[in-house]
Amino acid sequence: MDEKKRQEALADAASRLGDNSAATLGVLGELWDQAFFEGRLAALDELQDRLCVCMK
């Protein structure tokens, strides 16, 4: 996802919360980044598990 779409999604989420303040956008951005990072780690763990099973 490009940065423009990310910002639009964050603005939409803030709007749904009823708070478009910079603080809210900042917190939502941090949550987004953390979820993305953890999702990527989970995907890498899954890939590693599958490769290990195939290599045995």
mmCIF entry with sequence, helices, sheets and N, C-alpha, C, O atoms, coordinates in Angstrom:
data_MODEL
# 
_entry.id   MODEL 
# 
_entity.id                         1 
_entity.type                       polymer 
_entity.pdbx_number_of_molecules   1 
# 
_entity_poly.entity_id                      1 
_entity_poly.type                           'polypeptide(L)' 
_entity_poly.nstd_linkage                   no 
_entity_poly.nstd_monomer                   no 
_entity_poly.pdbx_seq_one_letter_code       MDEKKRQEALADAASRLGDNSAATLGVLGELWDQAFFEGRLAALDELQDRLCVCMK 
_entity_poly.pdbx_seq_one_letter_code_can   MDEKKRQEALADAASRLGDNSAATLGVLGELWDQAFFEGRLAALDELQDRLCVCMK 
_entity_poly.pdbx_strand_id                 A 
# 
loop_
_entity_poly_seq.entity_id 
_entity_poly_seq.num 
_entity_poly_seq.mon_id 
_entity_poly_seq.hetero 
1 1  MET n 
1 2  ASP n 
1 3  GLU n 
1 4  LYS n 
1 5  LYS n 
1 6  ARG n 
1 7  GLN n 
1 8  GLU n 
1 9  ALA n 
1 10 LEU n 
1 11 ALA n 
1 12 ASP n 
1 13 ALA n 
1 14 ALA n 
1 15 SER n 
1 16 ARG n 
1 17 LEU n 
1 18 GLY n 
1 19 ASP n 
1 20 ASN n 
1 21 SER n 
1 22 ALA n 
1 23 ALA n 
1 24 THR n 
1 25 LEU n 
1 26 GLY n 
1 27 VAL n 
1 28 LEU n 
1 29 GLY n 
1 30 GLU n 
1 31 LEU n 
1 32 TRP n 
1 33 ASP n 
1 34 GLN n 
1 35 ALA n 
1 36 PHE n 
1 37 PHE n 
1 38 GLU n 
1 39 GLY n 
1 40 ARG n 
1 41 LEU n 
1 42 ALA n 
1 43 ALA n 
1 44 LEU n 
1 45 ASP n 
1 46 GLU n 
1 47 LEU n 
1 48 GLN n 
1 49 ASP n 
1 50 ARG n 
1 51 LEU n 
1 52 CYS n 
1 53 VAL n 
1 54 CYS n 
1 55 MET n 
1 56 LYS n 
# 
_struct_asym.id          A 
_struct_asym.entity_id   1 
# 
loop_
_struct_conf.conf_type_id 
_struct_conf.id 
_struct_conf.pdbx_PDB_helix_id 
_struct_conf.beg_label_comp_id 
_struct_conf.beg_label_asym_id 
_struct_conf.beg_label_seq_id 
_struct_conf.pdbx_beg_PDB_ins_code 
_struct_conf.end_label_comp_id 
_struct_conf.end_label_asym_id 
_struct_conf.end_label_seq_id 
_struct_conf.pdbx_end_PDB_ins_code 
_struct_conf.beg_auth_comp_id 
_struct_conf.beg_auth_asym_id 
_struct_conf.beg_auth_seq_id 
_struct_conf.end_auth_comp_id 
_struct_conf.end_auth_asym_id 
_struct_conf.end_auth_seq_id 
_struct_conf.pdbx_PDB_helix_class 
_struct_conf.details 
_struct_conf.pdbx_PDB_helix_length 
HELX_P HELX_P1 AA1 GLU A 3  ? LEU A 17 ? GLU A 3  LEU A 17 1 ? 15 
HELX_P HELX_P2 AA2 ALA A 22 ? MET A 55 ? ALA A 22 MET A 55 1 ? 34 
# 
_struct_conf_type.id          HELX_P 
_struct_conf_type.criteria    ? 
_struct_conf_type.reference   ? 
# 
loop_
_atom_site.group_PDB 
_atom_site.id 
_atom_site.type_symbol 
_atom_site.label_atom_id 
_atom_site.label_alt_id 
_atom_site.label_comp_id 
_atom_site.label_asym_id 
_atom_site.label_entity_id 
_atom_site.label_seq_id 
_atom_site.pdbx_PDB_ins_code 
_atom_site.Cartn_x 
_atom_site.Cartn_y 
_atom_site.Cartn_z 
_atom_site.occupancy 
_atom_site.B_iso_or_equiv 
_atom_site.pdbx_formal_charge 
_atom_site.auth_seq_id 
_atom_site.auth_comp_id 
_atom_site.auth_asym_id 
_atom_site.auth_atom_id 
_atom_site.pdbx_PDB_model_num 
ATOM 1   N N  . MET A 1 1  ? 0.843   -1.163  0.000  1.00 0.00 ? 1  MET A N  1 
ATOM 2   C CA . MET A 1 1  ? 0.000   0.000   0.000  1.00 0.00 ? 1  MET A CA 1 
ATOM 3   C C  . MET A 1 1  ? 0.894   1.233   0.000  1.00 0.00 ? 1  MET A C  1 
ATOM 4   O O  . MET A 1 1  ? 1.850   1.326   0.770  1.00 0.00 ? 1  MET A O  1 
ATOM 5   N N  . ASP A 1 2  ? 0.570   2.167   -0.867 1.00 0.00 ? 2  ASP A N  1 
ATOM 6   C CA . ASP A 1 2  ? 1.386   3.376   -0.901 1.00 0.00 ? 2  ASP A CA 1 
ATOM 7   C C  . ASP A 1 2  ? 0.994   4.328   0.231  1.00 0.00 ? 2  ASP A C  1 
ATOM 8   O O  . ASP A 1 2  ? -0.036  4.152   0.881  1.00 0.00 ? 2  ASP A O  1 
ATOM 9   N N  . GLU A 1 3  ? 1.817   5.317   0.445  1.00 0.00 ? 3  GLU A N  1 
ATOM 10  C CA . GLU A 1 3  ? 1.645   6.234   1.579  1.00 0.00 ? 3  GLU A CA 1 
ATOM 11  C C  . GLU A 1 3  ? 0.342   7.025   1.487  1.00 0.00 ? 3  GLU A C  1 
ATOM 12  O O  . GLU A 1 3  ? -0.282  7.309   2.510  1.00 0.00 ? 3  GLU A O  1 
ATOM 13  N N  . LYS A 1 4  ? -0.075  7.382   0.272  1.00 0.00 ? 4  LYS A N  1 
ATOM 14  C CA . LYS A 1 4  ? -1.318  8.145   0.111  1.00 0.00 ? 4  LYS A CA 1 
ATOM 15  C C  . LYS A 1 4  ? -2.515  7.331   0.583  1.00 0.00 ? 4  LYS A C  1 
ATOM 16  O O  . LYS A 1 4  ? -3.368  7.839   1.309  1.00 0.00 ? 4  LYS A O  1 
ATOM 17  N N  . LYS A 1 5  ? -2.578  6.070   0.172  1.00 0.00 ? 5  LYS A N  1 
ATOM 18  C CA . LYS A 1 5  ? -3.696  5.207   0.576  1.00 0.00 ? 5  LYS A CA 1 
ATOM 19  C C  . LYS A 1 5  ? -3.660  4.949   2.077  1.00 0.00 ? 5  LYS A C  1 
ATOM 20  O O  . LYS A 1 5  ? -4.703  4.864   2.724  1.00 0.00 ? 5  LYS A O  1 
ATOM 21  N N  . ARG A 1 6  ? -2.458  4.824   2.626  1.00 0.00 ? 6  ARG A N  1 
ATOM 22  C CA . ARG A 1 6  ? -2.313  4.622   4.069  1.00 0.00 ? 6  ARG A CA 1 
ATOM 23  C C  . ARG A 1 6  ? -2.884  5.814   4.822  1.00 0.00 ? 6  ARG A C  1 
ATOM 24  O O  . ARG A 1 6  ? -3.643  5.649   5.777  1.00 0.00 ? 6  ARG A O  1 
ATOM 25  N N  . GLN A 1 7  ? -2.515  7.017   4.388  1.00 0.00 ? 7  GLN A N  1 
ATOM 26  C CA . GLN A 1 7  ? -2.995  8.231   5.033  1.00 0.00 ? 7  GLN A CA 1 
ATOM 27  C C  . GLN A 1 7  ? -4.516  8.358   4.912  1.00 0.00 ? 7  GLN A C  1 
ATOM 28  O O  . GLN A 1 7  ? -5.181  8.793   5.851  1.00 0.00 ? 7  GLN A O  1 
ATOM 29  N N  . GLU A 1 8  ? -5.060  7.979   3.756  1.00 0.00 ? 8  GLU A N  1 
ATOM 30  C CA . GLU A 1 8  ? -6.516  8.026   3.575  1.00 0.00 ? 8  GLU A CA 1 
ATOM 31  C C  . GLU A 1 8  ? -7.208  7.051   4.526  1.00 0.00 ? 8  GLU A C  1 
ATOM 32  O O  . GLU A 1 8  ? -8.239  7.377   5.114  1.00 0.00 ? 8  GLU A O  1 
ATOM 33  N N  . ALA A 1 9  ? -6.641  5.862   4.672  1.00 0.00 ? 9  ALA A N  1 
ATOM 34  C CA . ALA A 1 9  ? -7.227  4.862   5.576  1.00 0.00 ? 9  ALA A CA 1 
ATOM 35  C C  . ALA A 1 9  ? -7.163  5.335   7.021  1.00 0.00 ? 9  ALA A C  1 
ATOM 36  O O  . ALA A 1 9  ? -8.116  5.154   7.779  1.00 0.00 ? 9  ALA A O  1 
ATOM 37  N N  . LEU A 1 10 ? -6.041  5.941   7.405  1.00 0.00 ? 10 LEU A N  1 
ATOM 38  C CA . LEU A 1 10 ? -5.911  6.457   8.767  1.00 0.00 ? 10 LEU A CA 1 
ATOM 39  C C  . LEU A 1 10 ? -6.895  7.601   9.011  1.00 0.00 ? 10 LEU A C  1 
ATOM 40  O O  . LEU A 1 10 ? -7.509  7.675   10.075 1.00 0.00 ? 10 LEU A O  1 
ATOM 41  N N  . ALA A 1 11 ? -7.046  8.493   8.030  1.00 0.00 ? 11 ALA A N  1 
ATOM 42  C CA . ALA A 1 11 ? -7.991  9.607   8.168  1.00 0.00 ? 11 ALA A CA 1 
ATOM 43  C C  . ALA A 1 11 ? -9.420  9.085   8.273  1.00 0.00 ? 11 ALA A C  1 
ATOM 44  O O  . ALA A 1 11 ? -10.218 9.618   9.043  1.00 0.00 ? 11 ALA A O  1 
ATOM 45  N N  . ASP A 1 12 ? -9.746  8.049   7.507  1.00 0.00 ? 12 ASP A N  1 
ATOM 46  C CA . ASP A 1 12 ? -11.077 7.445   7.573  1.00 0.00 ? 12 ASP A CA 1 
ATOM 47  C C  . ASP A 1 12 ? -11.322 6.836   8.948  1.00 0.00 ? 12 ASP A C  1 
ATOM 48  O O  . ASP A 1 12 ? -12.400 7.006   9.519  1.00 0.00 ? 12 ASP A O  1 
ATOM 49  N N  . ALA A 1 13 ? -10.334 6.131   9.480  1.00 0.00 ? 13 ALA A N  1 
ATOM 50  C CA . ALA A 1 13 ? -10.474 5.524   10.808 1.00 0.00 ? 13 ALA A CA 1 
ATOM 51  C C  . ALA A 1 13 ? -10.646 6.598   11.878 1.00 0.00 ? 13 ALA A C  1 
ATOM 52  O O  . ALA A 1 13 ? -11.479 6.449   12.772 1.00 0.00 ? 13 ALA A O  1 
ATOM 53  N N  . ALA A 1 14 ? -9.875  7.668   11.796 1.00 0.00 ? 14 ALA A N  1 
ATOM 54  C CA . ALA A 1 14 ? -9.984  8.757   12.764 1.00 0.00 ? 14 ALA A CA 1 
ATOM 55  C C  . ALA A 1 14 ? -11.355 9.411   12.673 1.00 0.00 ? 14 ALA A C  1 
ATOM 56  O O  . ALA A 1 14 ? -11.956 9.755   13.691 1.00 0.00 ? 14 ALA A O  1 
ATOM 57  N N  . SER A 1 15 ? -11.845 9.581   11.451 1.00 0.00 ? 15 SER A N  1 
ATOM 58  C CA . SER A 1 15 ? -13.170 10.170  11.253 1.00 0.00 ? 15 SER A CA 1 
ATOM 59  C C  . SER A 1 15 ? -14.258 9.304   11.880 1.00 0.00 ? 15 SER A C  1 
ATOM 60  O O  . SER A 1 15 ? -15.193 9.817   12.496 1.00 0.00 ? 15 SER A O  1 
ATOM 61  N N  . ARG A 1 16 ? -14.131 8.001   11.720 1.00 0.00 ? 16 ARG A N  1 
ATOM 62  C CA . ARG A 1 16 ? -15.113 7.081   12.307 1.00 0.00 ? 16 ARG A CA 1 
ATOM 63  C C  . ARG A 1 16 ? -15.080 7.128   13.834 1.00 0.00 ? 16 ARG A C  1 
ATOM 64  O O  . ARG A 1 16 ? -16.091 6.901   14.499 1.00 0.00 ? 16 ARG A O  1 
ATOM 65  N N  . LEU A 1 17 ? -13.905 7.425   14.372 1.00 0.00 ? 17 LEU A N  1 
ATOM 66  C CA . LEU A 1 17 ? -13.783 7.575   15.823 1.00 0.00 ? 17 LEU A CA 1 
ATOM 67  C C  . LEU A 1 17 ? -14.304 8.935   16.290 1.00 0.00 ? 17 LEU A C  1 
ATOM 68  O O  . LEU A 1 17 ? -14.518 9.146   17.484 1.00 0.00 ? 17 LEU A O  1 
ATOM 69  N N  . GLY A 1 18 ? -14.503 9.847   15.351 1.00 0.00 ? 18 GLY A N  1 
ATOM 70  C CA . GLY A 1 18 ? -14.983 11.170  15.683 1.00 0.00 ? 18 GLY A CA 1 
ATOM 71  C C  . GLY A 1 18 ? -13.901 12.097  16.191 1.00 0.00 ? 18 GLY A C  1 
ATOM 72  O O  . GLY A 1 18 ? -14.192 13.080  16.871 1.00 0.00 ? 18 GLY A O  1 
ATOM 73  N N  . ASP A 1 19 ? -12.645 11.792  15.866 1.00 0.00 ? 19 ASP A N  1 
ATOM 74  C CA . ASP A 1 19 ? -11.534 12.608  16.335 1.00 0.00 ? 19 ASP A CA 1 
ATOM 75  C C  . ASP A 1 19 ? -10.446 12.641  15.266 1.00 0.00 ? 19 ASP A C  1 
ATOM 76  O O  . ASP A 1 19 ? -9.676  11.690  15.128 1.00 0.00 ? 19 ASP A O  1 
ATOM 77  N N  . ASN A 1 20 ? -10.384 13.725  14.519 1.00 0.00 ? 20 ASN A N  1 
ATOM 78  C CA . ASN A 1 20 ? -9.398  13.861  13.448 1.00 0.00 ? 20 ASN A CA 1 
ATOM 79  C C  . ASN A 1 20 ? -8.157  14.623  13.901 1.00 0.00 ? 20 ASN A C  1 
ATOM 80  O O  . ASN A 1 20 ? -7.453  15.203  13.074 1.00 0.00 ? 20 ASN A O  1 
ATOM 81  N N  . SER A 1 21 ? -7.884  14.629  15.189 1.00 0.00 ? 21 SER A N  1 
ATOM 82  C CA . SER A 1 21 ? -6.728  15.375  15.700 1.00 0.00 ? 21 SER A CA 1 
ATOM 83  C C  . SER A 1 21 ? -5.422  14.704  15.279 1.00 0.00 ? 21 SER A C  1 
ATOM 84  O O  . SER A 1 21 ? -5.384  13.523  14.933 1.00 0.00 ? 21 SER A O  1 
ATOM 85  N N  . ALA A 1 22 ? -4.369  15.489  15.321 1.00 0.00 ? 22 ALA A N  1 
ATOM 86  C CA . ALA A 1 22 ? -3.041  14.971  14.974 1.00 0.00 ? 22 ALA A CA 1 
ATOM 87  C C  . ALA A 1 22 ? -2.628  13.850  15.930 1.00 0.00 ? 22 ALA A C  1 
ATOM 88  O O  . ALA A 1 22 ? -1.971  12.893  15.521 1.00 0.00 ? 22 ALA A O  1 
ATOM 89  N N  . ALA A 1 23 ? -3.013  13.971  17.200 1.00 0.00 ? 23 ALA A N  1 
ATOM 90  C CA . ALA A 1 23 ? -2.662  12.934  18.180 1.00 0.00 ? 23 ALA A CA 1 
ATOM 91  C C  . ALA A 1 23 ? -3.319  11.607  17.815 1.00 0.00 ? 23 ALA A C  1 
ATOM 92  O O  . ALA A 1 23 ? -2.684  10.554  17.877 1.00 0.00 ? 23 ALA A O  1 
ATOM 93  N N  . THR A 1 24 ? -4.595  11.665  17.433 1.00 0.00 ? 24 THR A N  1 
ATOM 94  C CA . THR A 1 24 ? -5.307  10.434  17.050 1.00 0.00 ? 24 THR A CA 1 
ATOM 95  C C  . THR A 1 24 ? -4.686  9.827   15.808 1.00 0.00 ? 24 THR A C  1 
ATOM 96  O O  . THR A 1 24 ? -4.467  8.617   15.744 1.00 0.00 ? 24 THR A O  1 
ATOM 97  N N  . LEU A 1 25 ? -4.404  10.664  14.821 1.00 0.00 ? 25 LEU A N  1 
ATOM 98  C CA . LEU A 1 25 ? -3.774  10.151  13.597 1.00 0.00 ? 25 LEU A CA 1 
ATOM 99  C C  . LEU A 1 25 ? -2.411  9.543   13.901 1.00 0.00 ? 25 LEU A C  1 
ATOM 100 O O  . LEU A 1 25 ? -2.030  8.536   13.304 1.00 0.00 ? 25 LEU A O  1 
ATOM 101 N N  . GLY A 1 26 ? -1.676  10.150  14.828 1.00 0.00 ? 26 GLY A N  1 
ATOM 102 C CA . GLY A 1 26 ? -0.374  9.610   15.210 1.00 0.00 ? 26 GLY A CA 1 
ATOM 103 C C  . GLY A 1 26 ? -0.487  8.249   15.868 1.00 0.00 ? 26 GLY A C  1 
ATOM 104 O O  . GLY A 1 26 ? 0.275   7.335   15.553 1.00 0.00 ? 26 GLY A O  1 
ATOM 105 N N  . VAL A 1 27 ? -1.441  8.111   16.787 1.00 0.00 ? 27 VAL A N  1 
ATOM 106 C CA . VAL A 1 27 ? -1.630  6.832   17.472 1.00 0.00 ? 27 VAL A CA 1 
ATOM 107 C C  . VAL A 1 27 ? -2.100  5.769   16.492 1.00 0.00 ? 27 VAL A C  1 
ATOM 108 O O  . VAL A 1 27 ? -1.610  4.640   16.522 1.00 0.00 ? 27 VAL A O  1 
ATOM 109 N N  . LEU A 1 28 ? -3.036  6.113   15.631 1.00 0.00 ? 28 LEU A N  1 
ATOM 110 C CA . LEU A 1 28 ? -3.502  5.144   14.632 1.00 0.00 ? 28 LEU A CA 1 
ATOM 111 C C  . LEU A 1 28 ? -2.365  4.735   13.699 1.00 0.00 ? 28 LEU A C  1 
ATOM 112 O O  . LEU A 1 28 ? -2.268  3.573   13.306 1.00 0.00 ? 28 LEU A O  1 
ATOM 113 N N  . GLY A 1 29 ? -1.518  5.679   13.351 1.00 0.00 ? 29 GLY A N  1 
ATOM 114 C CA . GLY A 1 29 ? -0.362  5.364   12.501 1.00 0.00 ? 29 GLY A CA 1 
ATOM 115 C C  . GLY A 1 29 ? 0.596   4.407   13.182 1.00 0.00 ? 29 GLY A C  1 
ATOM 116 O O  . GLY A 1 29 ? 1.123   3.491   12.550 1.00 0.00 ? 29 GLY A O  1 
ATOM 117 N N  . GLU A 1 30 ? 0.823   4.617   14.473 1.00 0.00 ? 30 GLU A N  1 
ATOM 118 C CA . GLU A 1 30 ? 1.693   3.709   15.231 1.00 0.00 ? 30 GLU A CA 1 
ATOM 119 C C  . GLU A 1 30 ? 1.085   2.310   15.308 1.00 0.00 ? 30 GLU A C  1 
ATOM 120 O O  . GLU A 1 30 ? 1.791   1.313   15.155 1.00 0.00 ? 30 GLU A O  1 
ATOM 121 N N  . LEU A 1 31 ? -0.217  2.241   15.543 1.00 0.00 ? 31 LEU A N  1 
ATOM 122 C CA . LEU A 1 31 ? -0.889  0.938   15.592 1.00 0.00 ? 31 LEU A CA 1 
ATOM 123 C C  . LEU A 1 31 ? -0.811  0.238   14.240 1.00 0.00 ? 31 LEU A C  1 
ATOM 124 O O  . LEU A 1 31 ? -0.583  -0.970  14.171 1.00 0.00 ? 31 LEU A O  1 
ATOM 125 N N  . TRP A 1 32 ? -0.998  0.992   13.181 1.00 0.00 ? 32 TRP A N  1 
ATOM 126 C CA . TRP A 1 32 ? -0.914  0.453   11.819 1.00 0.00 ? 32 TRP A CA 1 
ATOM 127 C C  . TRP A 1 32 ? 0.466   -0.151  11.586 1.00 0.00 ? 32 TRP A C  1 
ATOM 128 O O  . TRP A 1 32 ? 0.591   -1.285  11.125 1.00 0.00 ? 32 TRP A O  1 
ATOM 129 N N  . ASP A 1 33 ? 1.502   0.627   11.912 1.00 0.00 ? 33 ASP A N  1 
ATOM 130 C CA . ASP A 1 33 ? 2.872   0.158   11.700 1.00 0.00 ? 33 ASP A CA 1 
ATOM 131 C C  . ASP A 1 33 ? 3.182   -1.083  12.526 1.00 0.00 ? 33 ASP A C  1 
ATOM 132 O O  . ASP A 1 33 ? 3.830   -2.010  12.041 1.00 0.00 ? 33 ASP A O  1 
ATOM 133 N N  . GLN A 1 34 ? 2.723   -1.100  13.766 1.00 0.00 ? 34 GLN A N  1 
ATOM 134 C CA . GLN A 1 34 ? 2.963   -2.249  14.631 1.00 0.00 ? 34 GLN A CA 1 
ATOM 135 C C  . GLN A 1 34 ? 2.242   -3.489  14.098 1.00 0.00 ? 34 GLN A C  1 
ATOM 136 O O  . GLN A 1 34 ? 2.810   -4.581  14.086 1.00 0.00 ? 34 GLN A O  1 
ATOM 137 N N  . ALA A 1 35 ? 1.002   -3.322  13.663 1.00 0.00 ? 35 ALA A N  1 
ATOM 138 C CA . ALA A 1 35 ? 0.253   -4.457  13.116 1.00 0.00 ? 35 ALA A CA 1 
ATOM 139 C C  . ALA A 1 35 ? 0.917   -4.978  11.841 1.00 0.00 ? 35 ALA A C  1 
ATOM 140 O O  . ALA A 1 35 ? 1.003   -6.188  11.628 1.00 0.00 ? 35 ALA A O  1 
ATOM 141 N N  . PHE A 1 36 ? 1.380   -4.068  11.005 1.00 0.00 ? 36 PHE A N  1 
ATOM 142 C CA . PHE A 1 36 ? 2.061   -4.475  9.772  1.00 0.00 ? 36 PHE A CA 1 
ATOM 143 C C  . PHE A 1 36 ? 3.326   -5.255  10.086 1.00 0.00 ? 36 PHE A C  1 
ATOM 144 O O  . PHE A 1 36 ? 3.579   -6.306  9.497  1.00 0.00 ? 36 PHE A O  1 
ATOM 145 N N  . PHE A 1 37 ? 4.122   -4.735  11.023 1.00 0.00 ? 37 PHE A N  1 
ATOM 146 C CA . PHE A 1 37 ? 5.379   -5.386  11.398 1.00 0.00 ? 37 PHE A CA 1 
ATOM 147 C C  . PHE A 1 37 ? 5.116   -6.775  11.989 1.00 0.00 ? 37 PHE A C  1 
ATOM 148 O O  . PHE A 1 37 ? 5.783   -7.742  11.621 1.00 0.00 ? 37 PHE A O  1 
ATOM 149 N N  . GLU A 1 38 ? 4.152   -6.873  12.898 1.00 0.00 ? 38 GLU A N  1 
ATOM 150 C CA . GLU A 1 38 ? 3.849   -8.159  13.521 1.00 0.00 ? 38 GLU A CA 1 
ATOM 151 C C  . GLU A 1 38 ? 3.266   -9.136  12.511 1.00 0.00 ? 38 GLU A C  1 
ATOM 152 O O  . GLU A 1 38 ? 3.545   -10.334 12.575 1.00 0.00 ? 38 GLU A O  1 
ATOM 153 N N  . GLY A 1 39 ? 2.467   -8.643  11.590 1.00 0.00 ? 39 GLY A N  1 
ATOM 154 C CA . GLY A 1 39 ? 1.928   -9.502  10.537 1.00 0.00 ? 39 GLY A CA 1 
ATOM 155 C C  . GLY A 1 39 ? 3.025   -10.041 9.636  1.00 0.00 ? 39 GLY A C  1 
ATOM 156 O O  . GLY A 1 39 ? 2.989   -11.197 9.216  1.00 0.00 ? 39 GLY A O  1 
ATOM 157 N N  . ARG A 1 40 ? 3.998   -9.194  9.346  1.00 0.00 ? 40 ARG A N  1 
ATOM 158 C CA . ARG A 1 40 ? 5.116   -9.632  8.514  1.00 0.00 ? 40 ARG A CA 1 
ATOM 159 C C  . ARG A 1 40 ? 5.937   -10.686 9.252  1.00 0.00 ? 40 ARG A C  1 
ATOM 160 O O  . ARG A 1 40 ? 6.359   -11.673 8.650  1.00 0.00 ? 40 ARG A O  1 
ATOM 161 N N  . LEU A 1 41 ? 6.168   -10.486 10.554 1.00 0.00 ? 41 LEU A N  1 
ATOM 162 C CA . LEU A 1 41 ? 6.910   -11.480 11.333 1.00 0.00 ? 41 LEU A CA 1 
ATOM 163 C C  . LEU A 1 41 ? 6.166   -12.810 11.381 1.00 0.00 ? 41 LEU A C  1 
ATOM 164 O O  . LEU A 1 41 ? 6.771   -13.875 11.267 1.00 0.00 ? 41 LEU A O  1 
ATOM 165 N N  . ALA A 1 42 ? 4.854   -12.738 11.549 1.00 0.00 ? 42 ALA A N  1 
ATOM 166 C CA . ALA A 1 42 ? 4.057   -13.971 11.584 1.00 0.00 ? 42 ALA A CA 1 
ATOM 167 C C  . ALA A 1 42 ? 4.138   -14.699 10.242 1.00 0.00 ? 42 ALA A C  1 
ATOM 168 O O  . ALA A 1 42 ? 4.236   -15.925 10.206 1.00 0.00 ? 42 ALA A O  1 
ATOM 169 N N  . ALA A 1 43 ? 4.098   -13.956 9.154  1.00 0.00 ? 43 ALA A N  1 
ATOM 170 C CA . ALA A 1 43 ? 4.208   -14.565 7.823  1.00 0.00 ? 43 ALA A CA 1 
ATOM 171 C C  . ALA A 1 43 ? 5.578   -15.203 7.628  1.00 0.00 ? 43 ALA A C  1 
ATOM 172 O O  . ALA A 1 43 ? 5.681   -16.289 7.058  1.00 0.00 ? 43 ALA A O  1 
ATOM 173 N N  . LEU A 1 44 ? 6.628   -14.536 8.097  1.00 0.00 ? 44 LEU A N  1 
ATOM 174 C CA . LEU A 1 44 ? 7.970   -15.110 7.983  1.00 0.00 ? 44 LEU A CA 1 
ATOM 175 C C  . LEU A 1 44 ? 8.112   -16.367 8.836  1.00 0.00 ? 44 LEU A C  1 
ATOM 176 O O  . LEU A 1 44 ? 8.750   -17.333 8.419  1.00 0.00 ? 44 LEU A O  1 
ATOM 177 N N  . ASP A 1 45 ? 7.521   -16.356 10.026 1.00 0.00 ? 45 ASP A N  1 
ATOM 178 C CA . ASP A 1 45 ? 7.543   -17.553 10.876 1.00 0.00 ? 45 ASP A CA 1 
ATOM 179 C C  . ASP A 1 45 ? 6.837   -18.715 10.192 1.00 0.00 ? 45 ASP A C  1 
ATOM 180 O O  . ASP A 1 45 ? 7.319   -19.848 10.222 1.00 0.00 ? 45 ASP A O  1 
ATOM 181 N N  . GLU A 1 46 ? 5.698   -18.433 9.577  1.00 0.00 ? 46 GLU A N  1 
ATOM 182 C CA . GLU A 1 46 ? 4.948   -19.468 8.868  1.00 0.00 ? 46 GLU A CA 1 
ATOM 183 C C  . GLU A 1 46 ? 5.762   -20.026 7.706  1.00 0.00 ? 46 GLU A C  1 
ATOM 184 O O  . GLU A 1 46 ? 5.807   -21.239 7.501  1.00 0.00 ? 46 GLU A O  1 
ATOM 185 N N  . LEU A 1 47 ? 6.396   -19.151 6.956  1.00 0.00 ? 47 LEU A N  1 
ATOM 186 C CA . LEU A 1 47 ? 7.228   -19.582 5.832  1.00 0.00 ? 47 LEU A CA 1 
ATOM 187 C C  . LEU A 1 47 ? 8.382   -20.447 6.324  1.00 0.00 ? 47 LEU A C  1 
ATOM 188 O O  . LEU A 1 47 ? 8.689   -21.482 5.732  1.00 0.00 ? 47 LEU A O  1 
ATOM 189 N N  . GLN A 1 48 ? 9.014   -20.017 7.406  1.00 0.00 ? 48 GLN A N  1 
ATOM 190 C CA . GLN A 1 48 ? 10.118  -20.792 7.979  1.00 0.00 ? 48 GLN A CA 1 
ATOM 191 C C  . GLN A 1 48 ? 9.639   -22.172 8.410  1.00 0.00 ? 48 GLN A C  1 
ATOM 192 O O  . GLN A 1 48 ? 10.307  -23.171 8.142  1.00 0.00 ? 48 GLN A O  1 
ATOM 193 N N  . ASP A 1 49 ? 8.483   -22.238 9.079  1.00 0.00 ? 49 ASP A N  1 
ATOM 194 C CA . ASP A 1 49 ? 7.928   -23.518 9.517  1.00 0.00 ? 49 ASP A CA 1 
ATOM 195 C C  . ASP A 1 49 ? 7.676   -24.440 8.330  1.00 0.00 ? 49 ASP A C  1 
ATOM 196 O O  . ASP A 1 49 ? 7.992   -25.629 8.376  1.00 0.00 ? 49 ASP A O  1 
ATOM 197 N N  . ARG A 1 50 ? 7.107   -23.885 7.275  1.00 0.00 ? 50 ARG A N  1 
ATOM 198 C CA . ARG A 1 50 ? 6.801   -24.704 6.077  1.00 0.00 ? 50 ARG A CA 1 
ATOM 199 C C  . ARG A 1 50 ? 8.072   -25.186 5.396  1.00 0.00 ? 50 ARG A C  1 
ATOM 200 O O  . ARG A 1 50 ? 8.140   -26.325 4.934  1.00 0.00 ? 50 ARG A O  1 
ATOM 201 N N  . LEU A 1 51 ? 9.079   -24.321 5.332  1.00 0.00 ? 51 LEU A N  1 
ATOM 202 C CA . LEU A 1 51 ? 10.340  -24.731 4.711  1.00 0.00 ? 51 LEU A CA 1 
ATOM 203 C C  . LEU A 1 51 ? 11.020  -25.817 5.534  1.00 0.00 ? 51 LEU A C  1 
ATOM 204 O O  . LEU A 1 51 ? 11.578  -26.763 4.978  1.00 0.00 ? 51 LEU A O  1 
ATOM 205 N N  . CYS A 1 52 ? 10.976  -25.684 6.847  1.00 0.00 ? 52 CYS A N  1 
ATOM 206 C CA . CYS A 1 52 ? 11.605  -26.692 7.703  1.00 0.00 ? 52 CYS A CA 1 
ATOM 207 C C  . CYS A 1 52 ? 10.928  -28.050 7.538  1.00 0.00 ? 52 CYS A C  1 
ATOM 208 O O  . CYS A 1 52 ? 11.598  -29.082 7.535  1.00 0.00 ? 52 CYS A O  1 
ATOM 209 N N  . VAL A 1 53 ? 9.624   -28.052 7.404  1.00 0.00 ? 53 VAL A N  1 
ATOM 210 C CA . VAL A 1 53 ? 8.895   -29.316 7.210  1.00 0.00 ? 53 VAL A CA 1 
ATOM 211 C C  . VAL A 1 53 ? 9.272   -29.928 5.867  1.00 0.00 ? 53 VAL A C  1 
ATOM 212 O O  . VAL A 1 53 ? 9.441   -31.143 5.757  1.00 0.00 ? 53 VAL A O  1 
ATOM 213 N N  . CYS A 1 54 ? 9.402   -29.082 4.846  1.00 0.00 ? 54 CYS A N  1 
ATOM 214 C CA . CYS A 1 54 ? 9.740   -29.587 3.515  1.00 0.00 ? 54 CYS A CA 1 
ATOM 215 C C  . CYS A 1 54 ? 11.181  -30.097 3.445  1.00 0.00 ? 54 CYS A C  1 
ATOM 216 O O  . CYS A 1 54 ? 11.482  -31.006 2.671  1.00 0.00 ? 54 CYS A O  1 
ATOM 217 N N  . MET A 1 55 ? 12.061  -29.520 4.242  1.00 0.00 ? 55 MET A N  1 
ATOM 218 C CA . MET A 1 55 ? 13.467  -29.894 4.187  1.00 0.00 ? 55 MET A CA 1 
ATOM 219 C C  . MET A 1 55 ? 13.763  -31.168 4.975  1.00 0.00 ? 55 MET A C  1 
ATOM 220 O O  . MET A 1 55 ? 14.824  -31.770 4.810  1.00 0.00 ? 55 MET A O  1 
ATOM 221 N N  . LYS A 1 56 ? 12.834  -31.574 5.825  1.00 0.00 ? 56 LYS A N  1 
ATOM 222 C CA . LYS A 1 56 ? 13.080  -32.767 6.650  1.00 0.00 ? 56 LYS A CA 1 
ATOM 223 C C  . LYS A 1 56 ? 12.932  -34.026 5.859  1.00 0.00 ? 56 LYS A C  1 
ATOM 224 O O  . LYS A 1 56 ? 13.105  -35.118 6.400  1.00 0.00 ? 56 LYS A O  1 
# 
